[in-house]
Amino acid sequence: MSDLLFTGERLHKENPLFSIDLVRHRAAYSRAIELARTTGAERVLDLGCGTGYGAGELAAALPRTFAVDRISPDPGARHPAAHFIRADAAHLPLRTQSFDMIVSFQVIEHLEDPAPYLKAIARLLKPGGTALITTPNLLESDRENPFHVHEYEASELTALLGEHFSRVDMLGVSATPEPKAYYDARLKRIRSIVRLDPLGLRRRLPRWIIDGLFALFAVQVRRGIQKSDGLPQVGLEDFPILAAQPDCLDLFAVCQKPRRESGS
């Protein structure tokens, strides 16, 4: 079991209650591997790699993988071919224009000011490279995650990314009927809990209590669904990546032609 703190938001491979979310996020890594092979990308950076499960998949499939996060990865996620670096996303000790592909999944929603982070991605990307960025779709979000500073709709994210890349194609991580029903049921349960606090008093609690309650309810909501309906068995094929739609679970942006600051 990982020594990293369980937050209810960070995904650990060992926790079966979060296995559906893990497959959903692995679908983005699977598409990244596919695109890297298609474009011949050799140097790939996983920016904000979290517990490291995705970086391990990239390293197993691609020539050279680097991974950056403020935390160390789970020991079990470490791949011998992956180069892990502990650093802040906006202050990266990496050479300008040194990566063919940069993936940064489920990171931007955590940032108060995403500009330094996006500038860093544009700086590190080779002129013909591709950046892949995912984030929860605000239209399908429960909007209760205290670790998410700002969630996005497709149009807002496209406009923001357009300030840093000349080409942005907005796709979405969708779900087949069975996992979609699971996420709809989860959203319904969360909203029924939230209705018990119509004045929003939960948001005025000390942050350590808010974080603790989020971790507790993240488990309880999933256990409730497991007990009443069971958890669906899903594979990567259950989370196809298609043109962005209002009901997609995550936004998946394909960014090219970085706009660089003068002198970078």
N, C-alpha and C positions, 0 to 999 in steps of 0.2 A: 504494500500500500504506500502511496506517496506521502512524504512528510510535508508537502505543501498544504497550507491552510485551506479547508473546505469552505467555500464561500457561497455555493449554490449557483454561481455564475461561471466560474472556471471549470472546464470539463476535465475530468479524470477518467481514464479508460476503465478503471477498476469498478466504477459505480454503475450497476446495471440500470438504475432508475434514470440515468442520463444517457443511456445507450442510443436512444432515438436521436437526441440532439447531436451526439457524436457522429452518427452516420450522416446526418444533415450537413454538418460542417465538413466532414470528410469528402462529401460530394464536390465541394468547392476545390479541395486539393486534387481530387481526381481530374477535374476539368483543367486545373493548372498543369498537371503532368501531361495531359493530352495536348494542350496548347504549346507547352515547352518542346515536346517532341516534334510537333508539326513545324514549329518555327526554328528548330535547331538551337534553342537556348541552352547554353552550357553552364553559365554562372547564374544561380538563382538565389535570391534572398527572401527568407520568410521573416518579415518584420512584425514583431509582436507575436512571437510563436507560442506564448503561453506555456502549457505543460509539455509541449514539444512533439505531440503525436503526429501532427501534420508535417513538421520538418523531417521526422523520421521517414514518412512515406515519400517525401520529395527526394531525400537522400538515397533511398533504396532504388529509385527509378531514374534519377538524373545524374549527370557527370559530377557537378560540384554544387553543394548546397550549403548556404550560410544561414544561420538563424539568430535573431536578436530578440531579447526581452529583458525587462528589469528583474525578472526572477529566473532562477535556474530551472531547467526542465525536470520533469519526473525522471528518476534514474532509469526506469524501464522504457522511457521514450527515447533515450539517447541512442542514436545510430552512429556507428563508428565512422561513417563517411560524412556526417554532418558536423559543421564547425559552429559551435554555439558561442555567442558573445553576449555578455551582460552589459547593457547600455540603455540609455533613454532614446526613444525613437527620434527625437528632434536634435540629438547631439551624437551622431554616429561616427565612430572612428574608422570610417571606410572611405576608399578612394572614389572620387567623382567619376561618374560615367563608367562604372565597373561591373554592372549587372545587366544581363540579357533580359531577365524577368525579375520582378519584385512582386511577391504576394503579401498582402496584409489583410488578414481576415478577422472580422469582428474586433476591430481596434478603434476606428474613427469615432464611434459613438461614445467612447470613453474620454474624448478630448474636449476640454473647454474651448481651446483655440486650435483648430486643426491645421492652420496655415504652416507653422514650422515643420510639422510632420509631412505634409504634402510637398513642401519645398524640398525636404530631404529626399523624398522618393524621386522627385523630378531630377534632383542633382545626381543621384546615384545611378539612374537608369541610362543605359546607352542610347544614343540617338534613335536607333531602330528597335529599341526594346519595348516591352509591354509590362504595365503594372496592373495587377488584379486586386480589387478592393471589394470586400463584402461588408455588409452591415445589416442589422435587422430592418425590415420594412415597417415603418411607423404605422402603416394602415393595418398591419396584422399583429402589432405589438400590444402587450398588456400595459405598457407604459409605467410599470412599477419597479423596474430594476434600478436600485439606487446607484449602481456602478455605471449606469449609462447617463452621461451628461446631456447628450443631445442625440435623438434618433431622427431619421430622415425619410421623407418621401422621395420617390424616384426623381421628380423634377428638381427638387432642391439639391439633391446630391449631384445630379448631372451639372447643374449650374456651378456648384462649388468646385467640382473637379475640372470643369472647363476653364477655370482660372489658372490651372497648372498644367493642363494637357490640351493640345489642339484637337485631339480626337478622343471622344468618350462614347462608348457604346454601352447602354444600360440594359443588362439582362437581369434575370431573377432566378433564385432557387425556389422552384415550385415543389409541390408534393402530390403524389398519387392519392386516391380517395382514402385509403386506410390511415396513413399518417396524417393526412389533412383532418380527418375526423378526430384523431387524437389531439391535435393542436387546437382544434375548435373546442373540444371538451375541456381542455386545460384552460383555455381563455375564459370559458364560461365559469369554471370553478373559481378562478382568480377574481373575476368581476363580482361573483357572489360574496366573496370574502371582503372585497373592497367596499361593497355597499354597506357593510357594518360600520364604516367610518365615513359618513357622508360629509363631515366637516374637514376631512383631510388631516386630522390630528396626528396621524402616524408620521407625517412628514416633518413634524416639529419635535420629534423625539431626538435625543442625542444620537449622533451618527453610529456609534458602536451598537446601540440597540436596534437601529434600523437595519444595519447589516446583519445582525444576528437573527432578526425576525425574517429577513428575506431568505437566508439560508435555511431556516426552519420550515418556512412555508413552501420553499422550492421542493423540499423532500416530501412534505405532507400532501401537497397537491398531486404529485406524481404517484405517491403510494395510494391515494384515494382512487385514482383512475385505475391503477393496477389491480386494486381489490374489486372494484365494481365492474370494470370492462376488460381488464387485462391489457398488457402493453403489446402493441403490434410488433411483429417481426418484420424488420425492414432491411433493405439493401440499398446500395448506391443508386440503383435504378429507380427507387421510389422518390428520389429528389432530383428530377431533371432540371437542367439549367436552360431556360428558354428566354424569349423576349420578356422584359419586365411587365408584369400585370399587377393590378391593385391587390390581388390576393396571394401574391408570392410571399414566401416566408422571409427571404433575405434578398437584398439588392446585390447584384454582382456586376461591378463596373469593370470594363475592359478599357484601359487608358493607354494611349500612345501619343507620340510626338510631344515630349515634355517641353514645357515653357520654362526656360531657365532664367534666373536672375543674372544681370550683367556681372561678368567675371566668374561665374560659377561653372 
